[in-house]
Amino acid sequence: MADNTEFTPNLPARTTESETPIQFARPGNLAAIIGRIEEVVEEETAGIRSDTSYDLKASNARKSRYLYELTRAMKGGSEVEFLEQHREGLIRLRQKLARNEAAILAHLSAVNEVAGLLRTAIQRAETDGTYSAVEFGRKG
């Protein structure tokens, strides 16, 4: 491997994983992250139900960021310990996610219904019957 020190004089020296052990995040940090995830899920659920111009893209970005934070905070820790310490918060989050899923599915169903109505209206507008088989007494 070539020595690249001449190209990276201002960067800190690399460390190996054994030199920098990953510590399990403090339980308070995990609780705060779970709380933020709960907030964004509640906000999204309310937004989907009440605001036709709600920004789903921004909401998804926030959820992704918080889930990434949670994943990083849990790195190097015990999943069993995490589940034991945050059982109540995770149960609340699961319930909020179930309500969020129901709202998203209702929203998608409404979008599909509107798309179907638009598709039917466009098809009717494009076909004036001039060259249809029904007009010539044939069934297609």
C-alpha positions as a Python dict, from the first residue, in 0.01 Angstrom:
ca = {
    (1, 'M'): (0, 0, 0),
    (2, 'A'): (137, 343, -90),
    (3, 'D'): (206, 612, 165),
    (4, 'N'): (-55, 887, 115),
    (5, 'T'): (60, 1116, 396),
    (6, 'E'): (154, 1389, 150),
    (7, 'F'): (-213, 1408, 40),
    (8, 'T'): (-365, 1409, 388),
    (9, 'P'): (-149, 1634, 608),
    (10, 'N'): (-444, 1800, 787),
    (11, 'L'): (-641, 1484, 862),
    (12, 'P'): (-611, 1307, 1197),
    (13, 'A'): (-423, 980, 1204),
    (14, 'R'): (-632, 670, 1147),
    (15, 'T'): (-715, 455, 1443),
    (16, 'T'): (-796, 89, 1446),
    (17, 'E'): (-1117, -45, 1594),
    (18, 'S'): (-929, -201, 1884),
    (19, 'E'): (-805, 146, 1987),
    (20, 'T'): (-1152, 300, 1994),
    (21, 'P'): (-1401, 69, 2166),
    (22, 'I'): (-1767, 143, 2099),
    (23, 'Q'): (-1956, 209, 2419),
    (24, 'F'): (-2323, 129, 2465),
    (25, 'A'): (-2513, 457, 2481),
    (26, 'R'): (-2650, 568, 2815),
    (27, 'P'): (-3013, 463, 2874),
    (28, 'G'): (-3122, 829, 2890),
    (29, 'N'): (-2990, 886, 2538),
    (30, 'L'): (-3182, 588, 2407),
    (31, 'A'): (-3499, 705, 2582),
    (32, 'A'): (-3459, 1050, 2426),
    (33, 'I'): (-3414, 899, 2079),
    (34, 'I'): (-3720, 677, 2124),
    (35, 'G'): (-3911, 988, 2236),
    (36, 'R'): (-3809, 1176, 1922),
    (37, 'I'): (-3920, 885, 1706),
    (38, 'E'): (-4254, 881, 1888),
    (39, 'E'): (-4297, 1255, 1827),
    (40, 'V'): (-4228, 1237, 1455),
    (41, 'V'): (-4459, 936, 1414),
    (42, 'E'): (-4741, 1114, 1602),
    (43, 'E'): (-4687, 1429, 1396),
    (44, 'E'): (-4693, 1232, 1072),
    (45, 'T'): (-5010, 1046, 1171),
    (46, 'A'): (-5189, 1371, 1256),
    (47, 'G'): (-5058, 1537, 940),
    (48, 'I'): (-5174, 1257, 714),
    (49, 'R'): (-5519, 1260, 872),
    (50, 'S'): (-5574, 1635, 865),
    (51, 'D'): (-5345, 1816, 620),
    (52, 'T'): (-5370, 1743, 248),
    (53, 'S'): (-5041, 1923, 188),
    (54, 'Y'): (-4846, 1740, 462),
    (55, 'D'): (-4484, 1684, 357),
    (56, 'L'): (-4437, 1307, 374),
    (57, 'K'): (-4089, 1329, 224),
    (58, 'A'): (-3962, 1552, 505),
    (59, 'S'): (-4131, 1334, 765),
    (60, 'N'): (-3969, 1021, 622),
    (61, 'A'): (-3631, 1194, 629),
    (62, 'R'): (-3675, 1275, 999),
    (63, 'K'): (-3785, 920, 1081),
    (64, 'S'): (-3488, 778, 892),
    (65, 'R'): (-3247, 1010, 1074),
    (66, 'Y'): (-3385, 915, 1417),
    (67, 'L'): (-3380, 544, 1337),
    (68, 'Y'): (-3020, 582, 1226),
    (69, 'E'): (-2942, 756, 1558),
    (70, 'L'): (-3109, 471, 1745),
    (71, 'T'): (-2910, 212, 1553),
    (72, 'R'): (-2583, 393, 1625),
    (73, 'A'): (-2670, 441, 1992),
    (74, 'M'): (-2737, 70, 2029),
    (75, 'K'): (-2414, -36, 1858),
    (76, 'G'): (-2200, -247, 2085),
    (77, 'G'): (-2474, -297, 2341),
    (78, 'S'): (-2689, -586, 2443),
    (79, 'E'): (-3023, -608, 2266),
    (80, 'V'): (-3173, -791, 2565),
    (81, 'E'): (-3058, -513, 2799),
    (82, 'F'): (-3200, -252, 2563),
    (83, 'L'): (-3537, -429, 2549),
    (84, 'E'): (-3553, -462, 2926),
    (85, 'Q'): (-3463, -99, 2995),
    (86, 'H'): (-3693, 50, 2732),
    (87, 'R'): (-3987, -191, 2730),
    (88, 'E'): (-4253, 74, 2805),
    (89, 'G'): (-4119, 320, 2548),
    (90, 'L'): (-4102, 48, 2283),
    (91, 'I'): (-4459, -63, 2357),
    (92, 'R'): (-4579, 299, 2320),
    (93, 'L'): (-4380, 335, 1998),
    (94, 'R'): (-4525, 11, 1859),
    (95, 'Q'): (-4880, 136, 1928),
    (96, 'K'): (-4807, 470, 1763),
    (97, 'L'): (-4653, 294, 1463),
    (98, 'A'): (-4967, 80, 1427),
    (99, 'R'): (-5185, 394, 1420),
    (100, 'N'): (-4940, 553, 1176),
    (101, 'E'): (-4955, 249, 949),
    (102, 'A'): (-5337, 261, 948),
    (103, 'A'): (-5330, 630, 853),
    (104, 'I'): (-5076, 568, 576),
    (105, 'L'): (-5281, 278, 436),
    (106, 'A'): (-5598, 491, 440),
    (107, 'H'): (-5409, 770, 263),
    (108, 'L'): (-5276, 530, -2),
    (109, 'S'): (-5623, 385, -52),
    (110, 'A'): (-5765, 735, -107),
    (111, 'V'): (-5484, 818, -350),
    (112, 'N'): (-5553, 498, -545),
    (113, 'E'): (-5923, 576, -558),
    (114, 'V'): (-5862, 928, -688),
    (115, 'A'): (-5613, 794, -945),
    (116, 'G'): (-5874, 543, -1063),
    (117, 'L'): (-6135, 818, -1100),
    (118, 'L'): (-5890, 1032, -1296),
    (119, 'R'): (-5792, 740, -1519),
    (120, 'T'): (-6159, 669, -1596),
    (121, 'A'): (-6229, 1037, -1671),
    (122, 'I'): (-5926, 1057, -1904),
    (123, 'Q'): (-6030, 739, -2087),
    (124, 'R'): (-6383, 873, -2134),
    (125, 'A'): (-6252, 1206, -2260),
    (126, 'E'): (-6016, 1037, -2508),
    (127, 'T'): (-6277, 803, -2654),
    (128, 'D'): (-6568, 982, -2815),
    (129, 'G'): (-6709, 658, -2958),
    (130, 'T'): (-6640, 741, -3322),
    (131, 'Y'): (-6437, 428, -3392),
    (132, 'S'): (-6546, 194, -3115),
    (133, 'A'): (-6669, -158, -3190),
    (134, 'V'): (-6995, -85, -3010),
    (135, 'E'): (-7073, 191, -3258),
    (136, 'F'): (-7053, -62, -3546),
    (137, 'G'): (-7273, -316, -3372),
    (138, 'R'): (-6986, -552, -3285),
    (139, 'K'): (-6878, -668, -2949),
    (140, 'G'): (-6501, -663, -2895),
}
